[in-house]
C-alpha cells in the first residue's frame, strides 16, 4: 500500500434498468472525485444496472416472473458494454472505479461488483451470501479475490456479506489491505443515520479483526420496477484497520453526495503491531470442523 491514498465513497442514486443514464451520472461523480484528488471512487451495490425492489405487497408469482424477465434484460457480461464504458471513464479521469451490476452469468445471474481501471477490468466480486428477499433474483458467488493495484491490495464484500465474518476473512488471508463495502440497504429508522447505526458495528468489527481499511457507500434515492417501489437513504463510512471510524457521510440528508477520505499506511502498520490485532493469533489447524458444520 502507498504511504497515503485518497478514496471517494459516492452515495449514488441509480435508476433501475437505466444503465446508460447511470453511467453518465457515474462519470460526472468520477470527475468530481478526481478534482478532489481521489485515486478510486466506490459506488454502491448495483449502481450501474440499478437495484430491483423486492418487497411486493401483492401476488408474488406474477411479480417474480416480471422481475426475473427484467433482470435478464438488464444484466451485463463482464466483457460487455458497461465494463468497457467504465474503463473509458477510468481512462479519462485517471482513477479506478468500483461499481456494481447485475451480471449475466449464462444460465444464472449474479450481483457483482467490478473494479475497473484505464486498461479494463481489474477484478470482479460476486455477492457471497444472498439475503432471503434477493434469493429469487441471483445466485451466490465463489470465494472472493484480492487484487494488487497501485493503491494497495483491494478486496470487496457486498452489502449483506459484511455481516458474516468469514466474508472479510477470506480477503484477509489473501493479504488484503483495503476492503470496499458497497451497500443497497434501507434499514429502519429511515435515513443515513439509520443505515449507519445498522452497518457500523459490523464494519468496525470486520476491519478490526482483520486489520484492514474499510470504505462503505450506500445506495440513495427511490427505485421502481415491476410495480414495486423501494426507497434508500444513503450513508457512507470510512474505517481504519483498528476498527475506528475515520470519516462519516453527511447524516442530515438523503441526497446523492460524496465522502472523500485519506488512508495512511502508518495506521495499517500501527494496527497490525497492536496487542488487539487478533489476526496473528489465528490457529487454522483448529478450525476444520467449522467448515463441516
NUMAR-26868 format. One line per 5 residues: number of its first residue (from 1); their letters; for each residue x, y, z of N, C-alpha, C, O. Coordinates in steps of 0.05 Angstrom, whole numbers, plus 5000, padded with zeros to 4 digits. Each point is the difference from the previous one (the first is absolute). Layout:
BEGIN
NUM	A	X:Y:Z:X:Y:Z:X:Y:Z:X:Y:Z; ...
This chain:
BEGIN
1	XXXXX	5017:4976:5000:4983:5024:5000:5017:5025:5000:5021:5001:5013; 4971:5019:4972:5015:5026:5000:4998:5013:5027:4984:4993:5017; 5034:5026:4988:5001:5013:5027:4974:5014:5006:4991:4999:5023; 4998:5014:4957:4974:5014:5004:4984:4998:4974:5010:5006:4979; 4965:4987:5024:4982:4999:4976:4974:5014:5006:4992:5002:5023
6	XXXXX	4995:5008:4957:4975:5014:5003:4979:4985:4984:5003:4994:4976; 4974:5000:5037:4978:4986:4987:4974:5015:5004:4998:5017:5019; 4983:4978:4964:4974:5013:5002:4978:4978:5001:5001:4981:4986; 4980:5023:5032:4976:4983:5002:4976:5016:4992:4993:5020:5013; 4994:4972:4965:4977:5016:4989:4974:4987:5008:4995:4976:4995
11	XXXXX	4988:5039:5018:4973:4991:5006:4983:5007:4975:4992:5023:4996; 5003:4956:4988:4991:5004:4973:4971:4992:4996:4990:4982:5013; 4996:5032:4969:4972:4996:4995:4997:4988:4972:4994:5014:4981; 5010:4960:5017:4998:4986:4974:4971:4993:4994:4984:4992:5018; 5008:5011:4957:4973:4993:4991:5000:4971:4991:5020:4990:4988
16	XXXXX	4959:4995:5018:4998:4972:4992:4996:4997:4970:4983:5014:4989; 5033:4969:4999:4998:4995:4971:5006:5026:4984:4989:5004:4979; 5029:5013:5032:5008:5025:4988:5030:5001:4998:5013:5020:5009; 4999:4960:4979:5029:4997:5000:5014:5024:4988:5019:5010:5011; 4972:4998:4965:5014:5022:4987:4999:5026:5016:5020:5014:5003
21	XXXXX	4957:4992:5008:4997:5024:5017:5017:4998:5025:5013:5019:5008; 4988:4957:5004:5016:4996:5024:5029:5004:4994:5015:5012:5016; 4994:4978:4962:5029:5003:4993:5007:5030:4995:5022:5008:5006; 4960:5007:4982:5005:5028:4996:5003:5015:5027:5018:5016:5004; 4964:4978:5015:5001:5012:5026:5025:4991:5015:5014:5016:5013
26	XXXXX	4993:4959:4984:5024:4989:5012:5025:5014:4990:5018:5006:5016; 4983:5000:4958:5022:5014:4989:5003:5028:5012:5022:5009:5006; 4955:5005:4999:5001:5026:5012:5012:4999:5028:5016:5017:5008; 4975:4963:5008:5010:4997:5027:5030:4993:5000:5015:5010:5017; 4994:4974:4964:5029:4994:4998:5016:5025:4994:5021:5004:5011
31	XXXXX	4968:5014:4973:5013:5025:4995:5003:5017:5025:5021:5012:5005; 4958:4989:5011:5001:5014:5025:5020:4988:5019:5015:5014:5014; 4986:4960:4987:5019:4986:5018:5028:5005:4991:5018:5005:5017; 4987:4995:4957:5027:5005:4990:5009:5029:5007:5023:5004:5006; 4958:5015:4992:5006:5028:5007:5009:5002:5029:5016:5018:5006
36	XXXXX	4974:4964:5011:5009:5001:5028:5023:4982:5006:5008:4996:5023; 5004:4993:4956:5025:4985:5003:4997:4971:5006:5019:4986:5007; 4956:5003:4990:4996:4971:5006:5011:4983:4978:4999:5007:4976; 5012:4970:5032:5011:4981:4981:4980:4977:4994:5005:4983:4983; 4974:5015:5033:4980:4979:4997:4973:5011:5009:4998:5015:5020
41	XXXXX	4981:4978:4965:4973:5007:5008:4983:4975:5004:4999:4983:4982; 4989:5014:5041:4983:4978:5007:4971:5008:4996:4991:5020:5012; 4994:4965:4972:4971:5004:4997:4985:4977:5013:5012:4978:5004; 4963:5025:5002:4985:4980:5015:4995:4974:4984:5005:4999:4976; 4985:4982:5038:4990:4975:4988:4981:5006:4977:4982:5017:5003
46	XXXXX	5021:4969:4975:4982:5002:4977:4997:5028:4989:4978:5008:4992; 5043:5008:5010:4999:5028:4992:5000:5004:4970:4993:5022:4990; 5015:4958:4994:5000:5003:4971:4973:4992:4988:4988:5016:4985; 5002:4961:5021:4975:4990:4989:4976:5009:5016:4977:5000:4989; 5027:5006:5037:4978:5008:5017:4990:4976:5017:5002:4977:4992
51	XXXXX	4986:5030:5030:4990:4980:5020:4971:4993:4993:4985:5017:4992; 5009:4958:5010:4972:4990:4996:4986:4999:5027:5007:4983:5016; 4973:5034:4989:4986:4999:5026:4986:4973:5003:4990:4989:4981; 5011:5001:5043:4993:4972:5004:4981:4995:5024:5001:4980:5013; 4982:5040:4993:4981:4997:5021:4971:5003:4989:4986:5019:5008
56	XXXXX	5005:4963:4974:4973:5003:4989:4979:4995:5022:5003:4983:5017; 4975:5032:4982:4978:4997:5019:4977:4983:4989:4984:4991:5015; 5016:5006:4959:4978:4985:4988:5008:4971:4993:5014:4987:5015; 4976:5003:4963:5004:4973:4992:5029:4996:4990:5008:5013:4981; 5007:4970:5032:5028:4998:4995:5008:4987:4974:5020:5008:4988
61	XXXXX	4966:4972:5003:5009:4985:4977:5001:5017:4975:5018:4998:4984; 4962:5019:5012:5000:5018:4976:5022:5020:5002:5014:5005:4981; 4990:5006:5043:5022:5019:5004:5027:4986:4994:5017:5012:4986; 4987:4964:5024:5026:4987:4997:5006:4994:4970:5023:5003:4992; 4957:4989:4993:5004:4995:4972:5009:5026:4985:5018:5000:4984
66	XXXXX	4968:5022:5023:5007:5025:4987:5027:5010:5008:5016:5009:4984; 4990:4988:5042:5026:5009:5010:5023:4984:4988:5021:5011:4993; 4975:4963:5005:5021:4983:4989:5005:5006:4970:5022:5000:4990; 4956:5004:4995:5003:5008:4972:5015:5026:4997:5018:5003:4984; 4975:5016:5033:5014:5026:5000:5029:4997:5008:5017:5013:4988
71	XXXXX	4989:4971:5032:5027:4996:5009:5017:4988:4977:5023:5008:4996; 4965:4973:4990:5014:4988:4977:5007:5020:4979:5022:5000:4989; 4959:5018:5006:5004:5020:4979:5022:5020:5008:5015:5010:4982; 4987:4998:5043:5019:5020:5008:5027:4989:5008:5019:5016:5002; 4984:4958:5002:5025:4988:5008:5022:5004:4979:4994:5001:4976
76	XXXXX	5030:5003:5034:5023:5006:4983:5022:4978:5003:5004:4989:5021; 5009:5004:4957:5023:4983:5001:5024:5016:5010:5002:5024:4997; 5017:4961:5015:5025:5014:5010:5016:5011:4977:5016:5019:5004; 4981:4970:4972:5015:5011:4977:4981:5017:4982:5005:5003:4976; 4973:5007:5036:4980:5014:4984:5003:5030:5000:5021:5011:5008
81	XXXXX	4958:5002:4983:5001:5029:4995:5004:5016:5025:5015:5020:5000; 4973:4972:5023:5002:5016:5024:5028:5001:5011:5010:5021:5007; 5004:4956:4993:5027:5000:5010:5018:5016:4981:5019:5013:5009; 4976:4985:4965:5016:5015:4981:4997:5030:5005:5019:5016:4999; 4956:4992:5006:4995:5029:5006:5013:5008:5026:5011:5022:5001
86	XXXXX	4988:4961:5019:5014:5007:5025:5030:5003:4996:5012:5018:5011; 4999:4966:4972:5028:5002:4993:5006:5026:4986:5021:5013:5006; 4961:4996:4977:5004:5026:4986:5000:5023:5020:5015:5018:4999; 4966:4980:5020:4998:5021:5021:5025:5000:5017:5011:5021:5007; 4999:4955:5000:5024:4998:5016:5024:5011:4985:5017:5014:5012
91	XXXXX	4985:4981:4962:5022:5011:4984:4998:5031:4999:5020:5013:5001; 4956:4997:4996:4996:5029:4998:5007:5014:5026:5012:5022:4999; 4981:4966:5023:5004:5013:5026:5026:4992:5013:5010:5014:5019; 5003:4965:4972:5025:4991:5012:4996:4987:5027:5018:5001:5016; 4959:4987:4988:4995:4988:5026:4987:4972:4997:4991:4994:4978
96	XXXXX	5008:4991:5044:4987:4974:5000:4971:5004:5009:4994:5018:5016; 4988:4965:4974:4972:5001:5006:4990:4973:5010:5005:4980:4987; 4981:5020:5036:4987:4976:5010:4970:5004:4999:4989:5018:5013; 4998:4967:4970:4971:5003:4995:4986:4973:4997:5013:4980:4994; 4961:5020:5012:4986:4975:5001:4980:4996:4977:4989:5020:4989
101	XXXXX	5006:4955:5004:4981:4994:4978:4989:4972:5003:5012:4983:5012; 4964:5013:4976:4990:4973:4996:5017:4988:4978:5002:5010:4978; 5010:4967:5028:5018:4987:4981:4986:4976:4987:4988:4983:5013; 5013:5017:4960:4990:4977:4985:5021:4978:5001:5021:5002:4986; 4973:4978:5030:5019:4978:5003:4992:4976:4983:5009:4977:5005
106	XXXXX	4976:5028:4974:4991:4978:4983:4972:4991:5008:4980:5014:4994; 5018:4963:5019:4973:4990:5008:4992:5010:5027:4977:4995:5008; 5040:5020:5006:4992:5013:5026:5011:5028:5000:5017:5008:4984; 4973:5008:5036:5009:5027:5004:5016:5003:5026:4996:4984:5018; 5020:5036:4982:5016:5006:5025:4997:5030:5006:4996:5017:4982
111	XXXXX	5006:4990:5043:5002:5027:5009:5031:5005:5003:5012:4990:5019; 4999:5025:4963:5029:5002:4997:5010:5029:5002:4987:5019:4991; 5035:4983:5022:5014:5026:5001:5026:4997:4986:5016:4981:5004; 4990:5039:4978:5025:4999:4985:5018:5023:5008:4991:5021:5009; 5035:4974:4988:5020:5021:5003:5013:5003:4973:5011:4981:4989
116	XXXXX	4988:5044:5001:5008:5005:4972:5020:5023:5000:4998:5019:5015; 5023:4978:4969:5020:5021:4995:5001:5007:4971:4984:4990:4984; 5035:5027:5009:5002:5009:4972:5004:4977:4981:4992:5002:4977; 5022:4977:5032:5006:4978:4982:4977:4979:4999:5002:4981:4985; 4977:5023:5031:4978:4981:5000:4994:4988:5027:5006:5012:5021
121	XXXXX	4982:4965:4979:4992:4986:5025:5023:4991:5016:5018:4986:4991; 4983:5023:5035:5021:4992:5018:4992:4976:5017:5016:4984:5008; 4958:5015:4998:4990:4978:5017:4969:5001:5001:4988:5021:4995; 5000:4957:5012:4971:4998:5003:4993:4983:5025:5013:4980:5005; 4967:5029:5010:4992:4987:5024:4970:4995:4999:4984:5019:4996
126	XXXXX	5008:4956:5007:4971:4993:5000:4991:4998:5029:5014:4988:5017; 4963:5024:4989:4990:4999:5027:4999:4971:5010:4990:4982:4986; 5020:5013:5038:5003:4973:5010:4975:4990:5013:4991:4977:4995; 4997:5039:5022:4978:4991:5017:4975:5016:4991:5000:5025:5002; 4979:4962:4989:4977:5013:4989:4978:5000:5020:4990:4979:5008
131	XXXXX	5001:5045:5001:4978:5002:5019:4974:4990:4988:4997:4998:4976; 4984:4996:5041:4977:4984:4992:4984:5014:4978:4990:4987:4982; 5007:5039:5019:4983:5014:4980:5014:5001:4973:4986:5005:4980; 5040:4991:5019:5015:5002:4975:5005:4973:4987:5008:4998:4977; 4986:4980:5038:5006:4974:4990:4987:4993:4973:5013:4985:4985
136	XXXXX	4963:5024:5010:4988:4993:4974:5014:5012:4976:4997:4991:4977; 5020:5030:5028:5010:5016:4977:5028:4991:4991:5006:5000:4977; 5011:4993:5042:5028:4993:4992:5012:4980:5020:4990:4996:5022; 5032:4992:4969:5013:4979:5015:5025:5011:5015:5011:5021:4993; 4997:4964:5027:5025:5007:5014:5025:4993:4985:5000:4981:4984
141	XXXXX	5021:5034:5019:5024:4997:4985:5021:4984:5015:4996:4991:5023; 5027:5005:4964:5022:4985:5012:5017:5017:5019:4994:5023:5004; 5026:4965:5008:5018:5014:5018:5011:5025:4986:5008:4998:4977; 4993:5025:5037:5008:5025:4987:5030:5002:4997:5015:4990:5017; 4994:5024:4962:5029:5004:4996:5009:5026:5014:4984:5016:5010
146	XXXXX	5042:4987:4991:5013:5025:5007:5018:5008:4977:5015:4983:4989; 4983:5042:5002:5017:5009:4978:5020:5020:5009:4994:5017:5016; 5029:4982:4972:5021:5019:5006:4998:5024:4981:4999:4996:4976; 4999:5028:5035:4997:5024:4984:5021:5020:5008:5014:4996:5020; 4989:5026:4965:5019:5020:5008:4994:5012:5028:5019:5011:5012
151	XXXXX	4956:4988:4997:4993:5011:5026:5005:4980:5022:5006:5009:5023; 4993:4966:4972:5003:4979:5020:4985:4975:4992:4989:4999:4978; 5010:4982:5040:4986:4974:4995:4970:5004:5008:4994:5006:5023; 4989:4990:4958:4971:5007:5004:4982:4975:4996:5004:4984:4982; 4977:5014:5036:4978:4980:4998:4974:5013:5005:4999:5023:5009
156	XXXXX	4979:4963:4985:4973:5011:5002:4982:4980:5014:5000:4976:4993; 4984:5034:5026:4977:4985:5011:4975:5017:4994:4999:5024:5005; 4980:4963:4984:4976:5014:4991:4978:4998:5021:4990:4978:5006; 5003:5045:5005:4976:5003:5018:4999:4979:5022:5016:5000:5018; 4965:4982:4979:4994:4979:5021:5025:4984:5007:5002:4989:5022
161	XXXXX	5017:5008:4959:5024:4985:5006:5015:5011:5024:5013:4985:5015; 4985:5041:4990:5014:5012:5022:4991:4990:5027:5014:5003:5020; 4962:4985:4981:4989:4990:5026:5008:4972:5006:4994:4989:5021; 5021:4998:4961:5011:4973:5005:5030:5002:5001:5013:5006:4979; 4999:4990:5044:5029:5004:5003:5017:4986:4980:5022:5010:4993
166	XXXXX	4970:4967:4997:5016:4985:4981:5005:5015:4974:5020:4996:4987; 4961:5022:5006:5003:5014:4975:5025:5016:4998:5015:4999:4981; 4990:5017:5040:5024:5017:5001:5025:4984:5006:5022:5006:4991; 4975:4972:5025:5023:4983:5006:5011:4987:4975:5024:4997:4997; 4958:4997:4984:5010:4988:4974:5018:5020:4985:5018:4991:4985
171	XXXXX	4978:5035:5020:5017:5020:4987:5025:5003:5017:5022:5004:4988; 4976:4996:5038:5023:5005:5017:5021:4978:4997:5024:5006:5001; 4968:4969:4995:5020:4979:4997:5014:5002:4973:5020:4986:4996; 4971:5032:4987:5014:5006:4975:5015:5026:5002:5008:5012:4979; 4995:4998:5045:5016:5024:5006:4987:5025:4990:5014:5019:4992
176	XXXXX	4960:4982:5009:4986:5025:4993:5008:5023:5019:5005:4995:5023; 4997:5029:4966:5006:5024:5016:4976:5018:5001:4996:5015:5020; 4988:4985:4959:4976:5018:4997:4977:4983:4992:5001:4985:4981; 4977:5017:5034:4975:4986:4993:4978:5020:4994:4995:5018:5016; 4993:4980:4960:4978:5017:4992:4974:4986:5007:4997:4976:4995
181	XXXXX	4984:5040:5016:4975:4989:5009:4977:5015:4986:4990:5019:5012; 5002:4974:4964:4977:5012:4988:4973:4989:5010:4998:4976:5004; 4983:5042:5001:4974:4992:5012:4977:5010:4983:5002:5020:4985; 4976:4966:5016:4973:5009:4992:4982:4991:5022:4988:4978:4998; 5009:5038:5023:4986:4991:5024:4982:5023:5010:5008:5024:4998
186	XXXXX	4968:4969:5013:4981:5020:5010:4991:4993:5028:4975:4997:5004; 5043:4999:5015:4991:4993:5027:4985:5022:5014:5002:5024:4992; 4983:4969:5029:4987:5020:5016:5018:5009:5023:5017:4984:5009; 4980:5041:5000:4982:5021:4990:5010:5011:4973:5024:5000:4996; 4958:5010:4987:5009:5010:4974:5019:5023:5003:4998:5016:5018
191	XXXXX	5022:4985:4964:5019:5022:4999:5028:4990:5002:5005:4977:5008; 5014:5040:4985:5029:4992:5002:5008:4991:5027:5016:4982:5003; 4974:5032:5018:5007:4992:5027:4990:4972:5007:5013:4985:5015; 4963:5008:4975:4990:4973:5004:5017:4979:4987:5006:4979:5013; 5003:5026:4962:5018:4981:4987:5026:4998:5016:5010:4978:5003
196	XXXXX	5001:5045:5005:5025:5000:5015:4998:4984:5026:5017:4984:5007; 4961:5020:5007:4996:4986:5026:4999:4969:4995:5010:4985:5016; 4979:5007:4962:4997:4972:4993:5026:4988:4990:5007:4978:5007; 5008:5037:4976:5023:4988:4986:5026:5004:5016:5018:4983:4998; 4984:5038:5018:5026:5006:5013:5011:4978:5018:5023:4994:4998
201	XXXXX	4961:4994:5019:5012:4979:5017:5013:4978:4985:5022:4991:5007; 4965:4999:4971:5012:4979:4985:5025:5009:4985:5020:4986:5000; 4979:5038:4989:5023:5010:4985:5024:5004:5019:5023:4994:4992; 4972:5017:5031:5022:5004:5019:5013:4974:5008:5024:4997:5002; 4959:4983:5002:5010:4973:5008:5017:4988:4977:5021:4990:5005
206	XXXXX	4968:5011:4971:5014:4988:4977:5028:5013:4996:5019:4986:4995; 4982:5040:5008:5026:5013:4996:5019:4995:5022:5024:4994:4995; 4967:5006:5030:5018:4996:5023:5010:4971:5001:5023:4996:5005; 4959:4985:4990:5009:4972:5004:5018:4991:4977:5014:4979:5002; 4987:5036:4976:5017:4993:4977:5022:5020:4995:5017:4995:4983
211	XXXXX	4983:5027:5031:5021:5020:4996:5000:5012:4972:5020:5001:4987; 4956:5008:5004:4997:5011:4973:4986:5027:5001:4983:5004:5018; 5023:5013:4963:4984:5024:4996:4973:4992:4988:4999:4981:4984; 4980:5034:5022:4974:4995:4988:4988:5025:4990:5002:5022:5012; 4984:4976:4965:4986:5023:4988:4973:4990:4991:4998:4981:4985
216	XXXXX	4980:5032:5025:4973:4991:4994:4984:5023:4988:5002:5023:5009; 4981:4970:4972:4981:5019:4989:4973:4986:4995:4999:4977:4992; 4979:5038:5014:4974:4988:4997:4984:5014:4978:5004:5024:4995; 4978:4961:4993:4982:5010:4979:4982:5022:5012:4994:4999:5023; 4998:5019:4960:4981:5021:5008:4980:5004:4978:5005:4995:4976
221	XXXXX	4971:5015:5031:4979:5005:4981:4979:4978:4999:5002:4980:5013; 4977:5025:4972:4978:4982:4997:5002:4983:4975:5007:5011:4979; 4988:4963:5023:5001:4983:4976:4972:4988:4997:4986:4994:5019; 5006:5003:4955:4974:4988:4993:5004:4981:4977:5013:5006:4980; 4976:4970:5023:5003:4980:4979:4979:4978:5005:4996:4992:5023
226	XXXXX	4991:4999:4956:4981:4978:5001:4978:5005:5021:4991:4982:5014; 5001:5044:4988:4979:5007:5018:5007:5002:5029:4982:5003:5017; 5043:4996:4990:5009:5002:5028:5019:5024:5003:5015:5006:4982; 4983:5007:5041:5017:5023:5005:5016:4995:5026:4992:4986:5018; 5031:5027:4982:5017:4998:5024:5017:5026:5002:5009:5010:4980
231	XXXXX	4995:4999:5044:5014:5026:5005:5025:4995:5016:4999:4987:5021; 5023:5024:4969:5026:4998:5014:5009:5028:5009:4993:5020:4986; 5022:4981:5036:5006:5026:5011:5030:5006:5002:5008:5019:5013; 5008:4965:4974:5029:5005:4999:5014:4994:5026:4990:4986:5018; 5034:5025:4984:5018:4995:5023:5027:4992:4990:5003:4987:4980
236	XXXXX	5018:5022:5034:5027:4993:4993:5017:4999:5025:4996:5016:5019; 5024:4966:4982:5018:4998:5023:5028:4993:4989:5003:4985:4981; 5017:5026:5033:5028:4992:4995:5011:4991:5027:4997:5014:5020; 5016:4963:4980:5009:4988:5025:5030:4993:4998:5010:4992:4979; 5003:5010:5044:5028:4993:5001:5004:4970:5007:4980:4987:5007
241	XXXXX	5044:5003:4990:5005:4972:5006:4999:4993:5029:5004:4976:5007; 4992:5043:5011:4995:4995:5028:4970:4999:5006:4992:4996:5023; 4991:5009:4957:4971:5000:5003:4989:5027:5007:4975:5002:5001; 5041:5018:5002:4990:5026:5006:4989:5014:4975:5011:4995:4978; 4969:5022:5025:4989:5014:4977:5017:5024:4994:5006:5017:5018
246	XXXXX	5003:4985:4957:5017:5023:4992:4984:5023:4989:5007:5023:5003; 4970:4971:4984:4983:5021:4989:4972:4988:4995:4997:4976:4996; 4984:5042:5005:4972:4993:4996:4988:5018:4978:5008:5023:4997; 4972:4966:4989:4985:5016:4981:4981:5019:5015:4996:4997:5024; 4993:5022:4962:4981:5018:5011:4975:4985:5009:4988:4986:4984
251	XXXXX	5004:5018:5041:4978:4984:5011:4973:5014:4997:4979:4987:5003; 5020:5039:4990:4976:5015:5000:4985:4999:4973:4977:5010:4999; 5035:4979:4981:4988:5000:4973:5002:4974:4987:5019:4985:5004; 4961:5008:4979:5000:4976:4984:5006:5006:4971:4996:4983:4983; 5014:5041:5011:5007:5007:4973:5026:4986:4992:5016:4993:5017
256	XXXXX	4988:5002:4957:5026:4990:4990:5023:5018:5009:4997:5024:4998; 5024:4964:5011:5023:5016:5009:5024:4982:5002:4999:4977:4993; 5024:5034:5015:5025:4986:4999:5016:5005:5025:5003:5023:5010; 5009:4956:5001:5019:5001:5022:5027:4995:4990:5005:4979:4987; 5014:5039:5018:5028:4997:4991:5017:4997:5025:4997:5015:5019
261	XXXXX	5021:4965:4980:5016:4994:5024:5028:4991:4992:5004:4988:4979; 5015:5017:5039:5027:4991:4996:5005:4976:5018:4992:5000:5024; 5021:4980:4965:5010:4977:5016:5030:5001:5001:5014:5003:4980; 4997:4996:5045:5028:5003:5005:5012:4972:5007:4990:4987:5019; 5030:5005:4967:5013:4974:5005:5009:4997:5029:5001:4978:5011
266	XXXXX	5007:5044:5001:5009:4999:5028:4979:4988:5018:5006:4985:5019; 4968:5021:4976:4979:4989:5016:4998:4969:4997:4995:4986:5019; 5010:5005:4957:5000:4971:4995:5023:4987:5015:4995:4979:5013; 5028:5032:4986:5023:4988:5015:4996:5001:5030:5007:4981:5014; 4981:5041:4995:4996:5003:5029:4979:4979:5010:5004:4988:5021
271	XXXXX	4974:5009:4963:4979:4981:5009:5011:4972:5000:4993:4984:5018; 5023:5009:4962:5010:4972:4998:5022:4994:5020:5008:4977:5004; 5003:5044:5009:5020:4997:5021:4987:5000:5027:5014:4996:5020; 4960:5010:4982:4987:5002:5026:4993:4974:5013:4998:4979:4986; 4999:5021:5040:4992:4976:5015:4972:4990:4991:4995:4976:5002
276	XXXXX	4988:5043:4988:4973:4993:4993:4997:4988:4972:4978:4993:4992; 5044:5005:4994:4999:4989:4973:4999:4969:5002:5020:4987:5000; 4955:5003:5002:4997:4972:5006:5005:4982:4976:5003:4976:5003; 4999:5035:4973:5004:4984:4976:5026:4983:5003:5000:4977:4991; 5020:5033:5021:5025:4985:5002:4999:4977:5020:5019:4984:5000
281	XXXXX	4960:5015:5016:4997:4978:5019:4983:4977:4989:4994:4981:5015; 4999:5021:4960:4983:4979:4988:5013:4973:5002:5025:4997:4999; 4958:4981:5003:5010:4972:5001:4984:4985:4979:4982:4984:5008; 5023:5019:4966:4983:4987:4980:4998:4970:5003:4980:4988:4992; 5041:5000:5019:4999:4970:5003:4978:4991:5020:4993:4977:5000
286	XXXXX	4996:5042:5015:4979:4993:5019:4972:5003:4988:4981:4991:5012; 5017:5021:4964:4974:5010:4991:4986:4982:4979:4980:5008:4989; 5031:4969:5005:4989:4984:4979:4971:4993:5004:4984:4999:4981; 5008:4997:5045:4972:4993:5005:4981:5022:4993:4976:4995:4994; 5033:5030:5006:4983:5022:4993:4991:4998:4971:4977:5007:4994
291	XXX	5040:4984:4989:4994:4997:4972:4981:4976:4994:4988:4999:4979; 5010:4983:5040:4983:4977:4997:4973:5003:5013:4982:4983:4997; 5014:5039:5018:4975:5003:5015:4980:5017:4985:4978:5005:5011
